[in-house]
Amino acid sequence: MEEVAAGAAGAAETPPGATGAAGGAAGAAETPPGAAGAPGVDAETPPGGAGAEHPPGAATAPPRRLLALLGAKLCTWHILKTIILGQMLSLFICGTAVTSQYLAERYQVNTPMFQSFINYSLLLLVYTTMLAFRTGSDGLWQILKRRWWKYIFLGLADVEANYMIVKAYQYTTLTSVQLLDCFGIPVLMALSWFILRARYRLIHFLAVAVCLLGVGTMVGADILAGRQDSEGSDVVIGDVLVLLGASLYAISNVSEEYIVKNLSRVEFLGMVGLFGTVISGLQLAIVEHREIMKIQWNWKIALLFTVFALCMFALYSFMPVVIKVTSATSVNLGILTADLYSLFFGLFLFYYKFSGLYILSFIIIMVGFTLYCSTPTRTAEPTALPQPSSTGLDNAALKLEESDSETPAITVQFTRGETVVVSTD
């Protein structure tokens, strides 16, 4: 800005030849006081002119104004509440991850389906029971009569998404799981575009790119910290499981957003609890009955299972609340920090190596999440069906009947004084 002002001042300077001519003219005649641009007169430059001195801080006014606008846009109660709720969900996910890892490493207990079964059973006891005591169209029986087959597919998607992501760790590396798990975000945005008619702006795509950059920074920190000792037994199978699990998570989250915003939170949790308990119970009896029989139960293992179940139950209970306030996409962006919280606990529990890139990745993810929440998405209005340009036979007959009813009676006057009314009928 100062360079522009300096350029304008240089352009306004009088050429050398004009200066000498002006001095001669000033000595020959006296210029009237009101003559604008008269040579040889020491006229005062107006306050905005080229030679005016800018007050200190004037050049920094626009940046300050821009920062003030950004602060007013980003530092709102809605964004602050969204960030707090999103990080609460991340802490719940962190609790489930830490307890599962502690069970696996210290007690050799690998029962992801049994742990999910406990969570679905809690949802069944709380929310399905609430639906059972309701009457009318919101009651359990009426919901099952109208939408039972839809909730079967929803429960299947939710159960298998949890199982596939956990199972993928046995085949592939931590890096692959962390990177490929982000595949669910573009799938979620695409499903929201077509099913929920969400319309994104450029800032939303930039915010997602920033969040994914933060995930890449976190993965790089894992590699530098040496957390990639295990290469996995079959990387291809593990990667496919992660992609399928991320896609099923996206389907479950979009369905959850639709149900929460159009029906009710209790209906979603009650139906997921009901069908999730049935599906996970059957799968548990098939694939994990031997692992459960091998558990050497003590109070520490029971406590870890209890903490896992409470964290998962809290996650399922609060996530619909956050989704109703924001959207499924923003929630998935917010919980990207869950791996970082798990890492911070792992520094003390599993003696992980610390890297400054973890702090950087956390900041990058939070910046992207805040940018995404700063501008709400639009919802496209359903397009009205165009009216047919040509009318059918029934419409044509209707138009003739309407035109007949609107046709006025015709009166004809004859010379003999007789009046004859001619009707179009």
C-alpha positions in Angstrom: 0.0 0.0 0.0 2.9 2.3 0.8 4.4 1.5 -2.6 1.2 2.5 -4.4 1.1 5.8 -2.5 4.8 6.5 -3.3 4.1 5.7 -7.0 1.2 8.1 -7.0 3.3 10.8 -5.4 6.0 10.4 -8.1 3.5 10.6 -10.8 2.2 13.9 -9.4 5.6 15.6 -9.4 6.1 18.5 -11.8 8.6 17.8 -14.7 11.8 19.9 -14.5 11.0 22.1 -17.5 7.6 23.0 -16.1 9.2 24.1 -12.8 11.4 26.7 -14.5 8.5 28.0 -16.6 6.4 28.3 -13.5 9.1 30.4 -11.8 9.3 32.8 -14.7 5.5 33.1 -14.8 5.4 33.8 -11.1 7.9 36.7 -11.4 6.0 38.2 -14.3 2.5 38.3 -13.0 0.7 37.6 -9.8 -1.5 34.7 -9.8 -5.0 35.1 -8.5 -5.5 33.3 -5.2 -8.3 31.1 -6.4 -6.5 29.7 -9.4 -6.2 26.0 -9.1 -3.0 24.6 -10.3 -1.5 28.1 -10.9 2.3 27.9 -11.2 4.5 29.4 -8.4 1.9 29.3 -5.7 2.5 27.4 -2.5 -1.0 25.9 -2.4 -1.8 23.5 0.4 -2.1 19.9 -0.6 -5.4 18.5 0.3 -5.5 15.9 3.1 -5.7 12.9 0.8 -3.1 14.2 -1.7 0.2 12.7 -2.8 2.3 14.8 -0.5 0.2 14.2 2.6 1.9 12.4 5.5 0.1 9.3 6.6 -0.6 9.0 10.3 1.3 6.2 12.0 -0.6 2.9 11.9 -2.7 3.9 8.8 -1.0 1.3 6.7 -1.8 -1.4 9.2 -5.4 -0.5 9.4 -6.7 -2.9 6.7 -4.8 -6.0 8.2 -6.2 -5.2 11.6 -9.7 -4.9 10.1 -9.2 -8.2 8.4 -8.1 -9.9 11.6 -11.1 -8.4 13.4 -13.4 -9.8 10.8 -11.8 -13.2 11.0 -12.0 -13.1 14.8 -15.7 -12.2 14.7 -16.4 -15.0 12.2 -14.4 -17.7 13.9 -14.7 -16.8 17.6 -18.4 -17.5 18.0 -20.2 -19.5 20.6 -21.5 -21.9 17.9 -18.0 -22.8 16.7 -16.6 -23.0 20.2 -19.4 -25.3 21.2 -18.9 -27.5 18.1 -15.1 -27.7 18.9 -15.7 -28.7 22.5 -18.3 -31.3 21.6 -16.1 -32.7 18.8 -13.1 -33.1 21.2 -15.4 -34.8 23.7 -16.2 -37.4 21.1 -12.4 -37.7 20.3 -11.7 -38.4 24.0 -14.4 -41.1 24.1 -12.8 -42.8 21.1 -9.4 -42.4 22.7 -10.8 -44.2 25.8 -12.0 -47.2 23.6 -8.7 -47.3 21.8 -6.5 -47.2 24.9 -8.5 -49.8 26.8 -8.5 -52.1 23.7 -4.8 -51.8 23.2 -4.2 -52.4 26.9 -6.2 -55.5 26.8 -4.4 -56.8 23.8 -0.8 -56.0 24.9 -1.0 -56.7 28.6 -3.5 -59.5 28.7 -3.6 -60.9 25.1 -7.4 -60.3 24.9 -8.5 -59.6 21.3 -12.3 -59.6 21.3 -13.6 -56.6 19.3 -17.0 -58.2 18.6 -17.6 -59.1 22.2 -16.7 -55.5 23.2 -19.2 -54.1 20.5 -21.8 -56.6 21.8 -21.6 -55.1 25.3 -22.1 -51.6 23.8 -25.1 -52.6 21.7 -26.6 -54.4 24.7 -26.4 -51.2 26.8 -28.0 -49.2 24.0 -30.8 -51.9 23.9 -31.4 -51.7 27.6 -31.6 -47.9 27.7 -33.0 -46.6 24.4 -34.9 -49.6 23.0 -36.6 -49.8 26.4 -37.5 -46.1 26.1 -39.1 -46.8 22.7 -41.0 -49.8 24.2 -42.8 -47.5 26.7 -43.8 -45.0 24.0 -47.2 -45.0 22.5 -48.6 -43.9 19.1 -46.5 -43.6 15.9 -43.3 -43.1 17.9 -43.6 -46.4 19.7 -41.4 -49.4 19.2 -44.0 -51.6 17.5 -45.1 -48.9 15.0 -41.5 -48.1 14.1 -40.8 -51.8 13.5 -43.9 -52.2 11.3 -42.9 -49.3 9.1 -39.1 -49.3 8.9 -37.8 -52.6 10.3 -35.9 -53.7 7.1 -34.1 -50.3 6.9 -32.8 -50.6 10.4 -31.5 -54.1 9.7 -29.3 -52.7 7.0 -28.2 -49.8 9.3 -27.4 -52.2 12.1 -25.4 -54.5 9.8 -23.4 -51.5 8.4 -22.6 -50.2 11.9 -21.6 -53.6 13.3 -19.4 -54.6 10.4 -17.7 -51.2 10.1 -16.5 -51.5 13.7 -15.4 -55.1 13.2 -13.5 -54.4 9.9 -11.5 -51.5 11.2 -10.3 -53.4 14.2 -9.7 -56.6 12.2 -7.6 -54.6 9.7 -4.9 -54.0 12.3 -4.0 -57.8 12.2 -3.2 -57.6 8.5 -1.8 -54.1 7.6 0.2 -51.4 9.3 -0.8 -48.5 11.5 0.0 -46.0 8.7 -2.3 -47.7 6.2 -5.2 -47.7 8.7 -4.7 -44.1 9.6 -4.5 -43.0 6.0 -7.1 -45.2 4.4 -9.5 -44.5 7.2 -9.8 -41.0 5.9 -11.3 -42.4 2.7 -14.6 -42.3 4.6 -14.7 -38.5 4.6 -15.0 -38.0 0.8 -17.5 -40.9 0.7 -19.4 -39.2 3.5 -19.4 -35.9 1.6 -20.6 -37.6 -1.6 -23.4 -39.4 0.2 -24.5 -36.2 1.9 -24.5 -34.4 -1.4 -26.9 -36.9 -3.0 -29.0 -38.1 0.0 -29.1 -35.1 2.3 -28.8 -32.6 -0.5 -25.9 -30.8 1.2 -24.1 -28.2 -0.9 -20.5 -27.4 0.0 -18.6 -24.2 -0.6 -15.0 -23.8 -1.6 -13.9 -23.2 2.0 -15.3 -26.6 3.0 -13.1 -28.4 0.5 -10.1 -26.4 1.6 -10.9 -27.2 5.2 -11.0 -31.0 4.4 -7.7 -30.7 2.6 -6.2 -29.0 5.6 -7.4 -31.7 8.0 -6.0 -34.5 5.7 -2.7 -32.6 5.7 -2.8 -32.8 9.4 -3.4 -36.6 9.3 -0.4 -36.9 6.9 1.7 -35.0 9.3 0.6 -37.3 12.1 1.5 -40.4 10.0 4.9 -38.9 9.2 5.5 -38.4 12.9 4.6 -42.1 13.6 7.1 -43.2 11.0 9.9 -41.0 12.4 9.0 -42.2 16.0 9.4 -45.8 14.9 5.8 -46.9 15.5 5.9 -48.9 12.3 7.7 -52.0 13.4 5.0 -54.4 12.3 4.4 -54.8 8.6 1.3 -56.9 8.8 0.7 -60.4 7.5 -1.3 -59.5 4.4 -1.3 -55.8 3.5 -3.8 -56.0 0.7 -6.5 -57.7 2.8 -5.9 -55.2 5.6 -6.2 -52.2 3.2 -9.4 -53.6 1.7 -10.9 -54.1 5.1 -10.1 -50.4 6.0 -11.7 -49.1 2.9 -14.8 -51.2 3.4 -15.0 -50.2 7.0 -14.6 -46.5 6.2 -17.3 -46.7 3.6 -19.7 -48.5 6.0 -19.0 -45.9 8.6 -19.9 -43.2 6.1 -23.2 -45.0 5.3 -24.0 -45.3 9.0 -23.1 -41.6 9.7 -25.3 -40.3 6.8 -28.2 -42.5 8.0 -27.7 -41.2 11.5 -27.8 -37.6 10.4 -31.0 -38.1 8.4 -32.7 -40.0 11.3 -31.6 -37.5 14.0 -32.6 -34.5 12.0 -35.9 -35.8 10.6 -37.1 -38.4 13.2 -35.5 -38.6 16.6 -32.3 -39.5 18.4 -33.9 -42.1 20.6 -35.3 -43.9 17.6 -31.9 -44.2 16.0 -30.1 -45.4 19.2 -32.9 -47.7 20.1 -33.0 -49.4 16.7 -29.2 -49.6 16.4 -29.2 -51.1 19.9 -31.8 -53.7 19.0 -30.5 -54.9 15.7 -26.8 -54.3 16.6 -27.2 -56.6 19.6 -28.8 -59.4 17.5 -26.2 -59.1 14.6 -23.1 -58.8 16.9 -24.4 -61.6 19.1 -24.7 -64.0 16.2 -21.3 -63.0 14.8 -19.8 -63.2 18.3 -21.0 -66.8 18.6 -19.5 -67.7 15.2 -16.1 -66.0 15.2 -15.1 -65.2 18.8 -16.4 -67.8 21.1 -13.0 -69.4 21.5 -11.2 -66.2 22.4 -13.8 -65.5 25.1 -13.2 -68.9 26.6 -9.5 -68.2 26.9 -9.9 -65.0 28.9 -8.4 -65.3 32.4 -10.9 -63.0 34.2 -9.7 -60.8 37.0 -10.8 -57.4 38.4 -8.4 -55.5 36.1 -9.7 -57.1 32.9 -13.3 -56.5 34.1 -12.4 -52.9 34.8 -11.0 -52.4 31.3 -14.1 -54.0 29.7 -16.2 -51.7 31.8 -14.3 -48.5 30.8 -14.4 -49.5 27.2 -18.2 -50.1 27.3 -18.9 -46.8 29.1 -16.7 -44.8 26.6 -18.4 -46.5 23.6 -21.9 -46.0 25.1 -21.1 -42.3 25.8 -19.8 -42.0 22.2 -22.9 -43.4 20.7 -25.2 -41.4 23.0 -23.5 -38.0 22.4 -22.6 -38.3 18.7 -26.3 -37.8 17.5 -26.4 -34.6 19.6 -23.3 -33.2 17.9 -24.5 -34.3 14.5 -27.8 -32.5 15.0 -26.0 -29.3 15.9 -23.5 -29.6 13.0 -23.3 -32.4 10.4 -21.8 -35.9 10.0 -18.9 -34.5 8.0 -17.9 -32.0 10.6 -18.1 -34.6 13.3 -15.8 -36.9 11.3 -13.3 -34.1 10.8 -13.4 -33.3 14.6 -12.7 -36.8 15.7 -9.5 -37.0 13.6 -7.7 -35.9 16.7 -8.6 -39.1 18.6 -5.4 -40.8 17.4 -3.4 -37.9 18.8 -5.1 -38.2 22.2 -4.4 -42.0 22.1 -0.8 -41.2 21.4 -0.5 -38.8 24.3 -1.8 -41.5 26.7 0.5 -44.0 25.0 3.5 -41.9 26.0 2.9 -42.9 29.6 1.2 -46.3 29.2 3.1 -47.8 26.3 6.2 -45.6 26.4 5.8 -44.2 22.9 8.4 -41.8 21.5 7.3 -38.2 21.3 7.7 -36.0 18.3 7.0 -32.3 17.8 5.2 -33.2 14.6 2.3 -34.5 16.8 1.6 -31.1 18.2 1.9 -29.6 14.7 -0.6 -32.2 13.3 -3.0 -31.4 16.1 -2.9 -27.7 15.3 -3.4 -28.3 11.6 -6.4 -30.6 12.1 -8.0 -28.1 14.5 -7.4 -25.2 12.1 -9.1 -27.2 9.3 -12.0 -28.2 11.6 -12.5 -24.6 12.7 -12.5 -23.5 9.0 -15.1 -26.1 8.1 -17.4 -25.0 11.0 -17.0 -21.3 10.2 -19.3 -21.5 7.2 -22.5 -23.6 7.2 -23.4 -25.8 4.3 -26.4 -25.1 2.2 -29.3 -27.5 1.7 -30.5 -27.7 -1.9 -34.3 -27.3 -2.3 -36.0 -30.2 -4.1 -36.6 -29.3 -7.7 -40.3 -28.9 -8.6 -41.6 -31.1 -11.4 -42.2 -29.1 -14.6 -45.7 -28.8 -15.7 -46.5 -30.7 -19.0 -46.6 -28.3 -22.0 -49.2 -30.4 -23.9 -52.5 -31.3 -22.3 -54.0 -34.7 -22.6 -57.6 -35.5 -23.7 -58.9 -35.2 -20.1 -57.2 -31.9 -19.6 -58.5 -30.6 -23.0 -62.0 -31.6 -22.1 -61.7 -29.9 -18.8 -60.4 -26.7 -20.4 -63.4 -26.8 -22.9 -65.8 -27.2 -20.0 -64.2 -24.3 -18.1 -64.3 -22.1 -21.2 -67.9 -23.0 -21.8 -68.8 -22.1 -18.3 -67.1 -18.8 -18.7 -68.7 -17.9 -22.1 -71.3 -15.2 -21.6 -74.8 -15.5 -22.9 -75.4 -13.8 -26.2 -78.4 -11.5 -26.6 -79.7 -10.7 -30.1 -82.2 -7.9 -30.6 -84.7 -8.1 -33.5 -86.7 -5.3 -35.0 -90.0 -6.8 -34.0 -89.1 -6.3 -30.3 -88.4 -10.0 -29.7 -85.4 -10.9 -27.7 -83.8 -14.2 -28.5 -81.2 -15.6 -26.1 -78.7 -17.7 -27.9 -76.9 -20.1 -25.6 -73.6 -21.9 -26.4 -75.1 -25.1 -25.0 
